[in-house]
Each structure stands twice: as structure tokens, then as C-alpha cells.
Amino acid sequence: MAKKFDTNPLDPDFPQRAKAVAASTAPQTPYKTAEFPSAPSSVTEEETRRFGEGDFQAYWQTSQQPAAPLYHAPAFSDMNAASDRKVEKVGMPEKWLIAMPYLPFSIGLVAGIILLLIIPKEENKVRFHAAQGLAAHVGILIVTTILGIVGNVSDFAGIGDTIFYLVTTVMLIVFAIKAWQGKPVHIESVDDLTNFLEEKIGPLK
């Protein structure tokens, strides 16, 4: 019989008997729970791959080689640089050929046409300036023709024609000097006409 202050009134042998009963009544199975294989105790740090002296020397020599130089795109000023190189089929320095199409008084107009007819496609710089100078002269010719027709009716149009002629003459001279010096010359208003002329007027065979 349990004592007054006994906190475990159960039979002290009950846990052992309960385990025995559970073991005898548990279903038997041929399968066992798989266990995670433990690492073999024979593996040591010496069996891991070490960085040998030969590998270290090869890596060191590779790291000391100079890196390949980075590619630098040519500057726009270099593409337009004036050159004394003589162009084939013409025998004239390049800087003179790229300046001639901008000469005023229709000189540049004729020079641009001739250069586009004789300069090969490989001479991109010369052909570009020839086409752009020719396009500028064509644009000026169109505007002066319109102003001349209107000038027969209005004196104001005649004055405008004179002013336009003087301004464009100075402009062409400035373009010719800049092209000769190798400075960029870009007339954005005639871009489409420049591309058309350069494409359609090819060198004669």
C-alpha cells in the first residue's frame, strides 16, 4: 500500500514488464532501418590533394605575364586627320583631295563629281568628302535658283539671294580649310543627299 507522501504509487517493476510485453507483441519484419555510413577512420589529411611546388610555379608564371592590351576605338579626330599620303589613280595627297569638293564658285561641284567617278570605294574618307561637298553645292544651287526666280518679282528676294551667296561662299571656304587641316566637317542638312550620291556615283571601270 502506498505511503502518505509517496509520489510514485505505481509498482516500480511496471516499466520493465511493460517493455517486455511490448517487445513480445510487436510485429516482426525482415527489414531494417538504413544507417548513414560513417567515414572511414583511415582517411587522413595527407590523402587530400595538395598544391604542389610545380603547380605553384606554373600559376606564378601565368600571373606574372602582362595582360593583353585593351582595344581602343580610333578617335573621330584620327579618322579625319589630314594625310600627305598620295591616293592611287590620282597621285595627289589625301588632304588636298578632301578639301577640293568644298571650294566655292562651282570648283568644288566639278571636283566632287570627278572624284566620285575615279576614286575607288576603298578610299572612304575621300569619297565621303567628295559626296558631301557635291551635296552642299547642289543644295546651294537649288536655293540660289529659287531665290533668283523670286528675285525677278521682288527686290527683297534679290537682296536675299546676294546675302545667301556671300554667306555660302564663306562657309565653303571654311569647310575647305577645316577638311585640309583634318578637322571634322559634317553638314547634317545634306546627310541623305550625301549618302545617295556616294552610293549612286561609283568609280568608272
PEVENJO-V349900 format. One record per residue. N is the residue number from 1. PSI is psi as a letter, one per 20 degrees, with the letter a starting at -180 (* if undefined). NEAR is the number of other C-alpha atoms within 10 Angstrom. D_CENTER is the distance of its C-alpha to the mean C-alpha in Angstrom with 1 decimal. Layout:
# PEVENJO-V349900
n->N psi->PSI near->NEAR d_center->D_CENTER
n->N psi->PSI near->NEAR d_center->D_CENTER
This chain:
# PEVENJO-V349900
n->1 psi->q near->5 d_center->97.9
n->2 psi->q near->10 d_center->95.1
n->3 psi->r near->8 d_center->95.9
n->4 psi->g near->7 d_center->95.4
n->5 psi->k near->7 d_center->92.4
n->6 psi->o near->8 d_center->90.8
n->7 psi->i near->8 d_center->87.2
n->8 psi->n near->9 d_center->86.9
n->9 psi->i near->11 d_center->89.8
n->10 psi->r near->11 d_center->88.4
n->11 psi->p near->8 d_center->89.7
n->12 psi->i near->9 d_center->87.9
n->13 psi->j near->8 d_center->87.9
n->14 psi->g near->10 d_center->86.2
n->15 psi->g near->11 d_center->82.6
n->16 psi->g near->9 d_center->83.6
n->17 psi->h near->11 d_center->85.5
n->18 psi->g near->11 d_center->82.6
n->19 psi->h near->10 d_center->80.2
n->20 psi->g near->11 d_center->82.7
n->21 psi->g near->11 d_center->83.2
n->22 psi->h near->10 d_center->79.4
n->23 psi->h near->11 d_center->79.0
n->24 psi->h near->10 d_center->81.8
n->25 psi->i near->8 d_center->80.6
n->26 psi->p near->8 d_center->76.8
n->27 psi->p near->7 d_center->75.6
n->28 psi->p near->8 d_center->75.1
n->29 psi->q near->6 d_center->71.8
n->30 psi->i near->4 d_center->70.8
n->31 psi->q near->6 d_center->67.2
n->32 psi->q near->6 d_center->66.0
n->33 psi->p near->5 d_center->63.0
n->34 psi->q near->6 d_center->60.2
n->35 psi->q near->6 d_center->59.6
n->36 psi->p near->6 d_center->56.3
n->37 psi->p near->6 d_center->56.8
n->38 psi->q near->6 d_center->56.9
n->39 psi->p near->7 d_center->55.0
n->40 psi->p near->7 d_center->57.2
n->41 psi->i near->6 d_center->58.7
n->42 psi->i near->6 d_center->58.4
n->43 psi->p near->9 d_center->54.5
n->44 psi->r near->8 d_center->53.9
n->45 psi->h near->7 d_center->51.0
n->46 psi->h near->7 d_center->51.6
n->47 psi->i near->8 d_center->50.6
n->48 psi->q near->8 d_center->47.0
n->49 psi->p near->7 d_center->44.3
n->50 psi->q near->9 d_center->44.0
n->51 psi->o near->8 d_center->41.3
n->52 psi->r near->8 d_center->43.1
n->53 psi->h near->9 d_center->43.2
n->54 psi->g near->9 d_center->41.4
n->55 psi->h near->10 d_center->38.5
n->56 psi->g near->10 d_center->38.3
n->57 psi->g near->11 d_center->38.2
n->58 psi->g near->10 d_center->35.5
n->59 psi->g near->11 d_center->33.3
n->60 psi->g near->11 d_center->34.1
n->61 psi->h near->9 d_center->33.2
n->62 psi->g near->9 d_center->29.8
n->63 psi->h near->10 d_center->29.0
n->64 psi->i near->8 d_center->30.0
n->65 psi->q near->8 d_center->27.7
n->66 psi->q near->7 d_center->25.0
n->67 psi->q near->7 d_center->21.5
n->68 psi->p near->6 d_center->19.0
n->69 psi->q near->6 d_center->17.3
n->70 psi->q near->6 d_center->13.7
n->71 psi->p near->6 d_center->11.4
n->72 psi->o near->6 d_center->11.0
n->73 psi->q near->6 d_center->9.3
n->74 psi->p near->8 d_center->12.3
n->75 psi->q near->9 d_center->13.5
n->76 psi->h near->10 d_center->14.5
n->77 psi->h near->11 d_center->18.0
n->78 psi->h near->11 d_center->17.8
n->79 psi->h near->12 d_center->16.9
n->80 psi->j near->19 d_center->20.0
n->81 psi->p near->17 d_center->22.2
n->82 psi->q near->20 d_center->25.7
n->83 psi->q near->14 d_center->27.0
n->84 psi->j near->10 d_center->30.5
n->85 psi->p near->11 d_center->29.5
n->86 psi->p near->14 d_center->31.8
n->87 psi->p near->16 d_center->30.3
n->88 psi->q near->13 d_center->32.0
n->89 psi->i near->9 d_center->34.6
n->90 psi->g near->12 d_center->35.0
n->91 psi->j near->9 d_center->35.7
n->92 psi->q near->13 d_center->34.6
n->93 psi->q near->15 d_center->32.1
n->94 psi->h near->22 d_center->28.6
n->95 psi->h near->24 d_center->29.0
n->96 psi->h near->19 d_center->32.1
n->97 psi->h near->24 d_center->30.7
n->98 psi->i near->30 d_center->27.8
n->99 psi->h near->28 d_center->30.4
n->100 psi->g near->26 d_center->33.1
n->101 psi->i near->33 d_center->31.8
n->102 psi->i near->33 d_center->32.0
n->103 psi->p near->24 d_center->35.6
n->104 psi->a near->18 d_center->38.0
n->105 psi->k near->12 d_center->41.2
n->106 psi->i near->15 d_center->39.8
n->107 psi->g near->13 d_center->39.0
n->108 psi->h near->22 d_center->35.3
n->109 psi->g near->23 d_center->35.9
n->110 psi->g near->17 d_center->37.7
n->111 psi->g near->22 d_center->35.3
n->112 psi->g near->30 d_center->32.2
n->113 psi->g near->20 d_center->34.0
n->114 psi->g near->15 d_center->35.3
n->115 psi->g near->24 d_center->31.9
n->116 psi->h near->25 d_center->30.2
n->117 psi->h near->16 d_center->33.2
n->118 psi->h near->17 d_center->33.2
n->119 psi->p near->20 d_center->29.7
n->120 psi->r near->18 d_center->27.9
n->121 psi->h near->15 d_center->24.6
n->122 psi->h near->8 d_center->23.0
n->123 psi->m near->12 d_center->23.7
n->124 psi->g near->12 d_center->20.8
n->125 psi->g near->16 d_center->21.4
n->126 psi->g near->25 d_center->25.1
n->127 psi->h near->30 d_center->24.9
n->128 psi->g near->19 d_center->22.6
n->129 psi->h near->26 d_center->25.0
n->130 psi->g near->31 d_center->27.9
n->131 psi->g near->28 d_center->26.8
n->132 psi->g near->28 d_center->26.0
n->133 psi->g near->33 d_center->29.3
n->134 psi->g near->28 d_center->31.1
n->135 psi->h near->27 d_center->29.7
n->136 psi->g near->24 d_center->30.7
n->137 psi->h near->25 d_center->34.2
n->138 psi->g near->16 d_center->34.6
n->139 psi->g near->15 d_center->33.7
n->140 psi->g near->15 d_center->36.2
n->141 psi->h near->15 d_center->38.8
n->142 psi->g near->12 d_center->38.6
n->143 psi->g near->14 d_center->39.0
n->144 psi->h near->19 d_center->41.9
n->145 psi->g near->13 d_center->43.6
n->146 psi->g near->12 d_center->43.6
n->147 psi->h near->20 d_center->44.8
n->148 psi->h near->18 d_center->47.5
n->149 psi->g near->13 d_center->48.8
n->150 psi->h near->15 d_center->49.0
n->151 psi->h near->17 d_center->50.5
n->152 psi->i near->11 d_center->53.6
n->153 psi->h near->10 d_center->54.3
n->154 psi->p near->12 d_center->53.3
n->155 psi->h near->11 d_center->53.6
n->156 psi->h near->12 d_center->50.8
n->157 psi->h near->17 d_center->48.3
n->158 psi->g near->18 d_center->49.7
n->159 psi->g near->14 d_center->49.0
n->160 psi->h near->15 d_center->45.4
n->161 psi->g near->21 d_center->44.9
n->162 psi->g near->13 d_center->46.1
n->163 psi->g near->12 d_center->43.8
n->164 psi->h near->15 d_center->40.8
n->165 psi->g near->17 d_center->41.7
n->166 psi->g near->11 d_center->41.9
n->167 psi->g near->11 d_center->38.7
n->168 psi->h near->15 d_center->36.7
n->169 psi->g near->17 d_center->38.4
n->170 psi->g near->13 d_center->37.4
n->171 psi->g near->14 d_center->33.8
n->172 psi->h near->21 d_center->33.6
n->173 psi->g near->16 d_center->35.1
n->174 psi->g near->16 d_center->32.5
n->175 psi->g near->23 d_center->29.7
n->176 psi->g near->27 d_center->31.3
n->177 psi->g near->19 d_center->31.7
n->178 psi->g near->18 d_center->28.1
n->179 psi->g near->25 d_center->26.9
n->180 psi->h near->21 d_center->29.4
n->181 psi->i near->17 d_center->28.3
n->182 psi->j near->20 d_center->24.6
n->183 psi->q near->18 d_center->23.6
n->184 psi->p near->15 d_center->21.2
n->185 psi->o near->16 d_center->23.2
n->186 psi->o near->13 d_center->21.8
n->187 psi->n near->13 d_center->24.4
n->188 psi->h near->9 d_center->22.8
n->189 psi->i near->11 d_center->26.1
n->190 psi->k near->18 d_center->26.2
n->191 psi->g near->14 d_center->22.6
n->192 psi->g near->11 d_center->24.0
n->193 psi->h near->17 d_center->26.9
n->194 psi->g near->22 d_center->24.8
n->195 psi->h near->14 d_center->22.7
n->196 psi->g near->13 d_center->26.0
n->197 psi->g near->20 d_center->27.9
n->198 psi->h near->23 d_center->25.3
n->199 psi->g near->13 d_center->25.2
n->200 psi->h near->9 d_center->29.0
n->201 psi->n near->16 d_center->30.4
n->202 psi->r near->17 d_center->29.7
n->203 psi->q near->15 d_center->31.5
n->204 psi->q near->9 d_center->35.0
n->205 psi->* near->6 d_center->35.9
